[in-house]
Amino acid sequence: MPNINSYIQELNRRKVFKSAGLYAFSSFIIMQVATLIVPALRLPEWTNTLILVLLVLGFPIAMVFAWIYDRSPEGLIKTDHMEPNQHTINEDGLPKDTNGNSAIVVIDIVDYTKLINQDEKKAIDILHYKHKIILPFIEKYGGCLIKRIGDGTLCVFSDSAKAVCFSLEILQMWKEISPTKLKVGIHLDNAVIVEGDIFGKGINFIFKINDLAKSGGICISKVVSDAVQSRPDIHTTSMGAMTLEGFTETFELFSVIIPEKFVSMDADLNMSSVQQMPENKVNYSSLMGWIGGILVTIFLLFQGIQYFSKPHLIRMTNSIAVFPFDNILNTNDYEWLSDGFARTLTFKLSEIEKLNVIDQLQILKTIEKVQPQEAGIAYDVLARKTGEQMNINLLLLGSYQIYEKQIQITTQLLNVETGIVKPLIMETYPLSEPLKMQADVANKITTLLNNNTLKN
């Protein structure tokens, strides 16, 4: 991919990397806050998953928004509208050489009028794209963008060598990405900034010599040619003496020979460390951008695994709750057996390593949430709703009936997720030894679950 740094520069200029990092940090804070308030507000457990999904879906939207718009004191505006203001300069900020002159450059699109008559939208898109491509190179060579005039871009540099090297790099890049042609004019002269606009005889002169540049070529004045004569990476040829409209005298103009591949002699550009800062900043921005992207990806993957894997973990490990046994005949003298069977079974089932057993106190608290004191719910329905609230997959249900001196006990295992019920035991005991009876029921059920039901 040609000149990937220019695209990274554009992402950095539009603060996309910064927005990605800010979004990742904000998402992290939101998830941490959600982890705390969801249980406190007794919201459904899937609330965290919903928040995560919304954050993931919002990430590309936020990045597109960051690309298109920029924050300013006036509010949100399109980034393109801010570009010229980023390079607004005053007299003191105008790049100049030791003699107070500036290398003035104009870059036009060849046959732009013809192109806009053929396809106006495409022509405007090319114009904006050219401007975005040029901006990073202006910064690289320590120049300043003055303004855009029609299809032309007017910028200045502190010396001729920088201006020519800048132009050669632009033409080389443009040749690889667009079939349209550019032409460049360069002149060294004094320029004056008045209220953000540039004036001087050199400004009029530069547009005249730009008109004489060949398609895909660079036309320079003699003073620029003389300044780059000693550079082995820049070669010029005379175009002869020419008369320019509006000027009485003739001027010798030169054409820069365009090499197949241009490599600038950066060491001879005499850029200060401050002027080199934008180029170095691109490299650091690229690195920080990749790091930020990786961190965002890791964060989202970690959160996704954490929340989406919860149901899977429940299926891998059986969680069981022993529901209080149902006293079918409502025999008041033996109502205590309802909790007695549940507690004995809870204790005994805890010996099975592959089974997570829910504490009886937690079950009773959940029942209170599902069934208020004044409401009545059928035993089976209440058991199912309680199991769903506790997010378990197995529920042990039991009932007993007392006839004179005997008690019949029936137990079954309910799969909360599928609704499948499996019978466990149906036994009849004398009422004379209730504690022995509870222990025997617990042992039989524990053996049955350990050996058969939980194998798969």
N, C-alpha and C positions, 0 to 999 in steps of 0.2 A: 504494500500500500504506500503510495507516494506521500511523503511529507506528513506522516501521521502526527508529528508534533504540532502542526498547524491546527488540526482538529482538536487535539488535547488543549491547545491554547484557547481555542474558541469555547470549549467546555469550561475551562477555568475562568475565562473572561465573563461568561454568563453565570458563574457561581454555581454550576451544576454539582461539582464535587463538594463544595461547601454545603449545599442544600442536602446532598445525600448523607453526609456526616451528621448534620443537624437532625435529619429525619430519623436516622438510626438511633441517635441519642434520645430523641423524644419518644420513639417507639419503645425503647428500653424502659424509660421512666413510666410510660403508660402501662406497660405490662406489669411492672413491679407494683404500681398503685392498684391495678386491677386484682392482682394476687391477694392484696390485703383487704380490699373493700368488698369483693364478691362474697366471701364467706360471711363477713360482718353484716352485709345487707341481705343475706340468705337468698342470693340470686342463684339461678340454675348453674350447675357446674359447666355447662357448655358455653357460658358467657365468656370465659377466657378464650375458648376456641374461636368464638365469633369475633372478639376483639382482634385476635391475631390475624384472622382471615381478612378483616377490613384493613388492617395495617399493611398486609402484603399487597392487597389490591390497590391501596392508596399510593404505594411507592412509585410505580411507573407514572401515575398521574401527577405526583408531586415533581418528578424529574422533568416531565414535559412542561409543566407550569414554570419551573425554574429556567428552562431553556427559552421560553417565549417572553416571560415577564421579568422585570427587575424592580427591586424596591427603591424608592426615592422619597425625598421629603414631600413630594406632591402625591405620593401613593404609588400604586402599581402601574407601570407603564411598559410598553413593549421595549425590549432590549435594543432593537435597531435604532430607536429614537434617541437612545442615550449615547450611541457610539461617537458621534461628532463631539459631544460635550466632553468625552473622556480625553480629548486631545486639544481642548481649547487652551490657547497660550497667550501670553502677553509679550511685550517687547523684550523683557529680561529673559524669558524662557525660550526665545527663538534660537535654534542651533546656528552658531556662526563660527567661522575660522578666526585666526588671529588678526586678520585684516577687517573683520566685521562683515564679511560676506557669507552668504548662505548658498548651498547647492540646491537649486529649485528643480523639482521633478514634476512632470505632468504625465499621467498614464491614461490613454484613451482606448476605447474598444473600436476596432476598425469596422467601418460600414455599419455603425450602430443605427443610423437613421433607416437604412434598408432593412436591418434586422427587426426594428420595432414596427415597421410597416407590415412585415410578414407575420410576426407573432408578438404582439405587445406584451403578453404575460411572460413569455419565455425571455424576452429581451430585458424586462424589469428584473426577473429572477437572476439572470446572468449578471446584471449590474450590481445587485446586492451581494451576490456571491463573490464577485471580484473584489468588492470593498472588504469583505470579511477575510479573504485570502491575504490581502495586502497588509492589513493592520499588524499582524505579528511580525512581519518583516520590517515594518517601519520602526517598531520597538527594538528589534534586533540590532539595527544599525544606528540606533540612537537618534532617530529622526522624529519629526512631528507632523501629524496630519493637519493640514490647514482647512480644507473644505472639499466637498464634492461639487463639481460644476458640470451639470448634465451627466454625460457618461464618463467624464474625466475625474481623476483624483489628483489633487494638488497637495504636495508634501515637500518638506525641506529637510536638509541634512547639514551637518557642520562642515563637511568637505566633499570634494568631487568624487574621491575614491569610494566613499561610502555610498554616494548616490548611484554611481555606475554599478557597483557590486549589488546593491539592492535591486536595481532594475534588471540585471542579468539573472538574478535568482527568481524574480517574479516571472520573467518570460519563460524560464526553464520549467518552472512549476506549472504555469498556465498551459504550456504546450502539452503536458501530460494529462490534463484533466478536462480540456475544452477544445472543440474544433474551431472556435472563434479566435481571432488574432488581436493582439494588443500592439500599440505603438507608444514609444516613450520619447519625451524631449527633456534634456537636462541643460541647465545654464547656471553659471556661478555669478552672483551679483548681490548688491545690497538690497535688502527687503525691510519694509517698515510695517509694524503691526499697529493698527489704529482701531480701537474698539472691537478687537477680535478678528478683524479682517486684515488682509495683507495688501500692501501697495508697493510701487516702485517700477522703474522702467524695465527691470528684468522680468516682471510678471507678464507684461505685454509681449516681451521678446520670447519668453519660453513657449507661449501658445503658438507663436508663429513658426518656431522651429519644430514644434511637435507636429504641426500639419505636414511638414516635409519629411517626417520619419516614414520609412518603409513599413509595410505590413509585417508585424512580428519583429520590428527592428528598433534601434535606439539612435536618435539624432542628438548630437551634442555640439555645443559652441566650442570655439577654439580655445577659450580659457579653460574649459573642462578637459579638452584633449591634452593641452599642455600639462595640466595637473596630474594626469594619469599616465604620461609617457613612460615613466620609469618603472611602471608595474608590469611584471611579466605575465600576470593573469588577465590583463586588459589590453586589447589591440584595437586600433582605430584605423580608418581609411578616410581620406579627404573626399568630400562631395563637391569641392570647388567653391568659388565665390558666388554668393547668391544675394539677390536683392529681396528684401522682405517688405511686404506691404506696410506702409506707415513709416518706414525708415528711408532716409535719403542715401546713406552709404551702403556699401556691400559688405557682407560678412562671410568669412570662410567657415563652413560647417563640416562636421565630421560624422561618420557613421561608425558605431561600435560593431566590431565583428562578433557575431553570436557563435560561441563554441557549441559543439555537440553536448558537452557536459561542462558546466562551470563550477569550479571550486575556488572559493574566495580565499585570499591570503589574509586571514583574520589578524595575523600578527602585525600586518602593516596598516591596519585600519586605525590603530592607536586609540581604541575604545577605552574609556575609563571604566573602572570597576563598577561605577554606578550605571553606566550605559549598558554594560553587559548583564546587569541584574535581570532584565526581563527574560533573556534567553535562559539563564540559569534557573530562573523561577519556573520556567516551563518544565524543565526536567524534574524539579522538586514537586511541582504540581502533578506531573504525571505519576510520580512515585506515590504521592499521598493519595491521588485519585484511585490508583489500583488498591492501595491498602484499605482506603475507605470502602471501596466496593466489596473487597473480601470480607471486611468486618461486618458489613450489612448482610452479606450472604450467610456468614457463619451465625450471626444473631438470629436471622429468620429461620434457618435450618434448625438451630438449637431449640428455639421456641416451638417450632412445628413438631419436632420429635417429642418434646416434652409433653405437649398437650394431645397430639394425635395418637400417641402410643399408649395413653391411659386405658382405653378400652381393650387394647391388645394385651396389656399386662393383666387385666382382670380375667381375661379368658385363659391366660397361661397359668394363673394361680387361682384355685377355687376358693371363693370366700363364702362362708356359710353363716347364717344366723338361725338360732333355735327360737322359734316363736312360742310364746306361752300356750300351753295346751288348752284345748277347748273343753270345758265342762258341759257336755251336751245336755245332761238332765238338770243342770244348775243345782246340784246337790251342795247346799251351803256348808255342811260339815266337812266336806272334802275339797273346798275351793282352793285351799292352800297347795294342793297337788299340781295345780296349773303352773305356778312358778317353780314348784319343787322339781318337776320333771325337766323343765327348761334349764334350770341352773345345774342340775346333775349332768344332763347331756352336754351342756356348754363346757363344763369342767372336763368331762371324759373326752370329748371330741378334740380338745386342745392338745391331746397327746399325739394326734396325727400331724406329722411334719408338713405334708403337702396340702394342708388345709388351714386357711386363715379363718379363725372363729371370732365372730363379733361379740363383744361384751354385752351382757344382759342389760346393764344400765343404759347403754347407747340404744338398744332396741326399744326399751320402754320410753325413752325421750322421743324417739322417732314416731312411736305410736301416738304419743300425745299431740305431735304436730299434725299427723294424718287425720286423727279422730278427736275433735274437741269433746269435752266431757258431755255436752248436751246432745251430741249427735250420735246416732247409732248406725254402724256399718256392719254388714255381714262378715263373719270370721274370715272366709276365703278372700273376699275383696280387700279387707283390711290388711291381711297378710301380704297380698300382692303389692298393694300400694306402699306398704312399709319397706318391702324388699327393694322396690324401685327407688325409693328415697335414699336408701343406704348404699345404692350402687353396688349391689352384690349379685352373684349369679346363682346361688343356691339358698333355699329356704327350707328348713325342716319343720314340718307341721305335725301336730299330734292332737288327739282327742281321747277322752275317756268317758265311760258310762258305768255307773255303779248300780248293781242289782243285788239287793239284800246284802250278802256278805262277800260278794265277788265284784271285781272291776275288770272291764275289758278295755284294753289300750290299743289304739290304731295310730300308726305313724306313716308319713309319706314324704317324699323329697320333691320339692318343686324347683324347676329350672326357671328362674325369673325372666331370663332373656327369651326363651322359646315357649314358655307356658306348659312344658311337658311335666307330667306328674308321674313319679315312680313309687309304687307301694314298697314299704320297708318291712314292718312287722305288724301282726295282729295277735295279741297275747291276752290270756285271761289269768288273773292272779287272785288269791284270797286277800281280803283286806286286813288280815291279822298282822302282816309284816310289811308296812308301806315303805320303809327305808330299804329293805332288801329288794322289794319289787322295783324301786327306782333304779337301784344299782344294776339289777339284772337287765332292765330295759336299755339302760345306757351302754352296757357292755355289748349286748347283741347288736345294737345299731352301730356302735363304733366299729365292731368287727366287720359288719356287713359293708359299711362305707369304705373302710380301709382295704378290704380284699376285693371288692367287686366294683362298686359304683364309681369310684374315683380313679380307676386304673387308666382310663383313656383321657 
